[in-house]
Amino acid sequence: MAISRAGVVDFGGEGPPILLLHGLMGRATTWWRAARWLARYGHVVGLDAAGHGRGATEGPWHTERFVEDAAGLLRELDEGPAVVIGHSMGGLHGWVLAATHPDLVRAVVVEDMAPDQRGRTVDEWRGYFDSWPVPFRSLAQVRDFFGSTGDYFTECVAERDDGYHLLADLENLYEIAAEWGRRDYWSFVDGIKCPLLVIEAEHTAMPAGQQAVLAARAPGGGTHLLVRGAGHVVHESNPLEYRGAVEAFLADVLDR
């Protein structure tokens, strides 16, 4: 079943549903390259989280709200339990979805996200965003500024009269990230009863060691992979290693 509505990107493919969840300040179309090969394994659908891309523009901006939005999409799709693949924020939403709606999730891939970031503030985010030369004068400038993730970030901006601006509202992003500094998500990890693959970037900004524990602690069985040389967006910085790991995981879970 194809779905056509704001905030949902249908990447095509046939078979079991594969739901793609993006990271903070991203959008579903940042998955374009990965979606091309994932479509060999099932029906691939991406979701713009609220406050991102063409997603809902009003809060609340908390984890459970994003998870319920994803659950609603899977129910509407009505194609059976999905393989949920999430990057960063999307990885968090993916494992919380698996823990709270086990009937909707067949397996989860988490890309570079940790369960406990308490004590962190959004101040470092503010400084980073303030360093951007906004508005960008062209998409070429966006690519040059962000280097290896330049193509990723061209999906996250929109043109206005004076140049290119981030699609997401920064204050909403700060509020979303601030929640991660106030709470931990280990209790949801304990509820993951399906297979889990955790892909960690060598150059992660996540607390050390947590992603390996995330995989080991999940009751459904988890695998942890550290990708050498990778930055936070592993599926862009190290696409071949990412693809190999995910395809091996899919071959296993879809054969069960």
Buried (B, 14 or more C-beta within 10 A) or exposed (E): EEBEEEBBBBBEBEBBBBBBBBBBBBBBBBBBBBBEBBBEBBBBBBBBBBBBBBBBEEEEBEBEBBBBBBBEBBEEBEBBBBBBBBBBBBBBBBBBBBBBBBEBBBBBBBBBBBBBBEEBEBEEBEEEBEEBEBBBEEBEBBBEBBEEBBBBBBBBBEEEEEBBBBBBEBEBBBBBBBEBEEBBBEEBBEBBBBBBBBBBBEBBEBBEEBBBBBBBBBEBBBBBBEBEEBBBBBBBBBBEBBBEBBBEBBEEBBEE
